[in-house]
Amino acid sequence: MKPSVAFPARWAERPPLARTEIMDKGTRDRLEGEIGAALKRKSPHEGKLAGALRAVAPLSPALRGAMCDAATSMLRRKSVARDLYAGCVRSLAECGDKRATELLREALLSENAGGSAALSAACFSRDTDLGPVLAKVAASRQSHIAFGAETARVLRGESNGAHLTALAPMIKESHRIALCVELLVPLARSSVQARGLPSSARAASPALAVLRGAERHLGRWLVMAEVAVKAGDAAPLDEARARTLVGPQSARAAWSLVAWALSQHAPAASTGALVAPAPRPLQEGVAGLSRGAEVPATRPTVELVSRLSDRPSADRDTTFLFRMARAGAPSARPMLETLVKGSLLGDEVAIRAALCLAKDYGRDDLRQALLGVATGPRREELRGLATAALWDLGSADQSHDLASELSSSRYVGNVAWAALVRAAWTRARAAETRGEPVVGEIPFRWIQWGWLE
């Protein structure tokens, strides 16, 4: 969909930004202060601070320096289970920061290889200095640690996947769940992977097939299948299509959505440096499930979208609903309407639903409701998200002014959303982009929920 933000023509004449630091000093100082306070005393809201840092880390090399120092300090304290450590390590690697290499090397050589965050971060690093260290960790007697290290080696092109396939049957259920959430979800959904997985990732497909065979949770099965399909393996898509033809109607409906989701990442016909989404539909399987096809007419419910989430069903995660909404699925509208009906947009999910309805389903009346949340004092913790939603709806001047006010908010989430809006404004003025959206699935999960994958 074309961006709806209209900017003055004179902005197109401005040269691109020469600097890489696009976060203002006041915001950077505030976030560095939050990091310092968290190191002195752990906060119960540390997850949201770590999520906010993950979202804004690409905007500021100076802030990433503070994050590297914090991660190094926590590693030496053996505090690798903390959310702040995980957020910092993952962000540094995914941003391609040069300081990540030494940090990861120190982490991988420590007890338990620096935790799952370090193993996940190693998947995004291409520094050859980590190769010998990862090979040593991949020989660990703890199968889940070895599996994480070997996954990184496969993605880095240092292994043919045979050892990974041998390790897969040894992974017990609790470790399989943890590996899915902490290792595979970042590969399936991280913004870094928007350009595709390395061609070497295909070697992980047999191991992923073993894990899928033991997985009973549909959402986790989908994550494993997405990684395999993005790596160029069509087998999970074929399996999902086949399952739409058997079993009870409720199961067939769920599998039709799984097949549609996988078809969006169909393997490319050719092998290159990166496996990009195929530009043309795959051969037809179940009618209406080829790549580029419309979303199946299956009407989502709370139970169904919860089953299709990588999170536990008890979380009632609505991620899959908004995936359908981004595709413009008519079947998603009733549930979106339910989320905003009879409420004053009193939670994060209602604000996202209002944004989708206003942007893609013609509910322009909801703009005023979003403005009310962005300017009102009743739900201070939601003002940043509502401001970012206004940006995505094209209210550039209004959202930028509100973001300037929110930079001093007591809620770190508001500060993060404000930084993202102001960065989008700066880039637009420099003609690097023209109104890029801010409220994506990944920053939402990081900032609002503190889910750090």
Residue pairs with C-beta under 8 A, 6 or more apart in sequence:
1 359
1 360
3 394
3 434
3 435
3 436
3 437
4 359
4 393
4 394
4 435
5 391
5 394
5 396
5 428
5 434
5 435
6 394
6 396
6 435
7 396
7 428
7 429
7 434
7 435
11 428
11 429
11 430
11 431
12 431
13 431
14 429
14 430
14 431
15 430
15 431
16 430
16 431
16 432
17 426
17 427
17 430
17 432
20 61
21 59
21 60
21 61
21 62
22 59
22 60
22 423
22 426
22 427
23 56
23 59
23 60
23 62
23 63
23 419
23 423
24 407
24 422
26 407
26 408
27 56
27 407
27 415
27 418
27 419
28 60
28 62
28 63
30 407
30 408
30 415
31 52
31 53
31 56
31 63
31 66
31 412
31 415
32 63
32 66
34 49
34 412
35 49
35 53
35 66
35 67
35 70
35 84
37 43
38 46
38 49
38 70
38 84
39 70
39 73
39 74
39 84
42 82
43 49
45 412
45 450
46 82
46 83
46 84
46 450
47 83
47 449
47 450
47 451
47 452
48 412
48 413
48 447
48 448
48 449
48 450
49 83
49 84
49 87
49 412
50 83
50 84
50 86
50 87
50 88
50 450
50 452
51 87
51 413
51 416
51 445
51 446
51 447
51 448
51 449
51 450
51 451
51 452
52 412
52 413
52 415
52 416
52 446
52 447
53 63
53 67
53 84
53 87
53 88
53 91
53 416
54 87
54 90
54 91
54 446
54 452
55 416
55 420
55 442
55 443
55 446
55 447
56 63
56 416
56 419
56 420
56 423
57 63
57 64
57 67
57 91
57 92
57 95
58 95
59 419
59 420
59 423
61 97
64 91
64 92
64 95
64 97
64 99
65 99
67 87
67 88
67 91
67 92
68 88
68 92
68 97
68 99
68 100
68 103
70 84
70 85
70 88
71 84
71 85
71 88
71 89
71 92
71 103
72 103
72 106
74 80
74 82
74 84
74 85
74 88
75 85
75 103
75 106
75 107
75 110
75 114
78 110
78 111
79 85
80 86
80 107
80 110
80 112
80 114
80 115
80 117
80 118
81 115
83 450
83 452
85 115
85 117
86 115
86 116
86 117
86 452
87 452
89 100
89 103
89 104
89 107
89 114
89 117
89 118
89 121
90 117
90 120
90 121
90 186
90 452
92 99
92 100
92 103
92 121
93 100
93 104
93 121
93 122
93 124
93 125
94 121
94 124
94 186
94 190
94 191
94 192
96 124
100 121
100 125
101 125
101 127
101 129
101 130
104 114
104 118
104 121
104 122
104 125
104 130
105 129
105 130
105 133
106 114
107 113
107 114
107 115
107 118
108 114
108 118
108 119
108 122
108 130
108 133
108 134
108 137
108 149
109 133
112 142
112 145
113 119
113 137
113 140
113 145
113 148
113 149
116 148
116 178
116 179
116 182
116 183
117 182
117 452
119 137
119 145
119 148
119 149
119 151
119 152
119 183
120 148
120 182
120 183
120 186
120 453
122 130
122 134
122 149
122 152
122 156
123 151
123 152
123 155
123 156
123 183
123 186
123 187
124 186
124 190
124 192
125 152
125 156
126 156
130 156
131 153
131 156
131 158
134 149
134 152
134 153
134 156
134 158
135 149
135 153
135 158
137 145
137 146
137 148
137 149
138 146
138 149
138 150
138 153
138 159
138 163
139 146
140 146
140 149
143 167
143 170
143 171
143 175
144 171
144 175
144 178
144 179
146 163
146 167
147 164
147 167
147 168
147 171
147 175
147 179
147 207
148 179
148 183
150 159
150 163
150 164
150 167
151 164
151 183
151 204
153 159
154 160
154 161
154 164
154 200
154 201
154 203
154 204
155 187
155 197
155 198
155 200
155 201
155 204
156 198
156 200
157 198
157 200
159 203
160 203
161 203
161 204
161 205
161 206
161 207
164 203
164 204
164 206
164 207
165 206
165 207
165 210
167 207
168 206
168 207
168 208
168 210
168 211
169 210
171 179
171 211
173 214
176 211
176 214
176 215
177 217
177 220
179 211
180 211
180 215
180 220
180 223
180 224
180 310
181 220
181 310
181 311
181 453
182 453
184 223
184 224
184 227
185 223
185 310
185 453
186 193
186 453
187 193
187 197
187 227
187 230
188 223
188 226
188 227
188 230
189 226
189 441
189 442
189 453
190 442
190 453
191 440
191 442
193 230
195 274
195 276
196 230
196 274
196 275
196 276
196 277
197 227
197 230
197 231
197 274
197 275
198 273
198 274
198 275
199 232
199 271
199 272
199 273
199 274
199 275
201 227
201 230
201 231
201 232
201 275
202 231
202 232
202 233
202 275
204 227
204 228
204 231
205 228
205 231
205 232
205 233
205 235
208 224
208 225
208 227
208 228
208 233
209 228
209 235
209 236
211 224
212 221
212 224
212 225
212 228
212 236
215 221
215 224
217 307
217 313
218 254
218 258
218 307
218 308
219 306
219 307
219 308
219 309
219 310
219 311
219 313
219 320
220 310
221 258
222 258
222 261
222 262
222 308
222 310
223 310
224 236
225 236
225 237
225 239
225 240
225 258
225 262
226 236
226 261
226 262
226 265
228 235
228 236
229 236
229 237
229 262
229 265
229 266
229 267
230 265
230 275
231 267
231 275
232 267
232 268
232 271
232 275
233 267
234 266
234 267
234 282
236 262
237 259
237 262
237 263
237 266
237 282
237 285
238 285
240 255
240 258
240 259
240 262
241 259
241 285
241 286
241 289
243 251
243 252
243 255
243 258
243 259
244 252
244 255
244 256
244 259
244 286
244 289
245 252
245 286
246 252
247 255
253 296
253 298
253 304
254 298
254 304
254 307
254 308
256 286
256 289
256 296
256 298
257 295
257 296
257 298
257 300
257 304
257 308
257 320
257 324
258 308
259 285
259 286
259 289
260 289
260 293
260 295
260 296
261 308
261 320
261 323
263 282
263 289
263 290
263 291
263 292
263 293
264 277
264 291
265 277
266 277
266 278
266 281
266 282
266 291
267 275
267 278
268 275
268 276
268 277
268 278
269 278
277 291
278 291
280 291
280 292
281 290
281 291
281 292
281 293
282 290
282 291
283 290
284 290
288 294
288 296
289 296
294 327
294 329
295 324
295 327
295 328
295 329
295 331
295 332
296 331
297 330
297 331
298 304
298 331
299 331
299 334
299 335
300 320
300 321
300 324
300 331
300 332
300 335
301 335
302 316
302 318
302 335
303 313
304 320
305 317
305 318
305 319
305 320
305 321
305 335
306 313
306 315
306 316
306 317
307 313
308 319
308 320
309 315
309 317
309 318
309 319
309 320
310 317
310 319
311 317
311 319
311 451
318 339
318 349
318 352
319 441
319 445
321 332
321 335
321 336
322 352
322 356
322 441
323 441
324 331
324 332
325 332
325 336
325 356
325 360
326 356
326 360
328 360
332 356
333 357
333 361
336 353
336 356
336 357
336 361
337 353
337 357
339 349
339 350
339 353
340 350
340 353
340 354
340 357
340 366
340 369
343 350
344 369
344 372
344 373
345 351
345 354
345 369
345 370
345 372
345 373
345 382
345 386
346 379
346 382
347 382
348 382
348 385
348 444
348 448
348 449
351 370
351 373
351 382
351 385
351 386
351 389
352 385
352 389
352 439
352 444
354 363
354 366
354 369
354 370
354 389
355 366
355 370
355 389
355 392
355 393
355 439
357 363
357 366
358 364
358 365
358 366
358 367
358 370
358 393
359 392
359 393
367 390
367 393
367 395
370 386
370 389
370 390
370 393
371 386
371 390
371 395
371 398
373 379
373 382
373 383
373 386
374 383
374 386
374 387
374 389
374 390
374 399
374 402
375 383
375 402
376 383
380 409
380 410
380 411
380 414
381 411
381 413
381 414
383 402
383 406
383 409
383 411
383 414
384 406
384 409
384 411
384 413
384 414
384 415
384 416
384 417
384 418
384 447
385 413
385 417
385 439
385 444
385 447
385 448
387 399
387 402
387 403
387 406
387 417
387 418
387 421
388 399
388 417
388 420
388 421
388 438
388 439
389 439
390 398
390 399
390 402
391 399
391 400
391 403
391 421
391 424
391 425
391 435
391 437
391 438
391 439
392 437
392 438
392 439
394 435
396 425
396 428
396 435
399 421
400 421
400 422
400 425
402 418
403 417
403 418
403 419
403 421
403 422
403 425
404 418
404 422
406 414
406 415
406 417
406 418
407 415
407 418
407 419
407 422
408 415
409 415
409 418
413 447
413 448
416 443
416 447
417 438
417 447
420 438
420 443
421 438
424 433
424 435
424 436
424 438
427 433
427 436
428 434
428 435
428 436
445 451
445 453
446 452
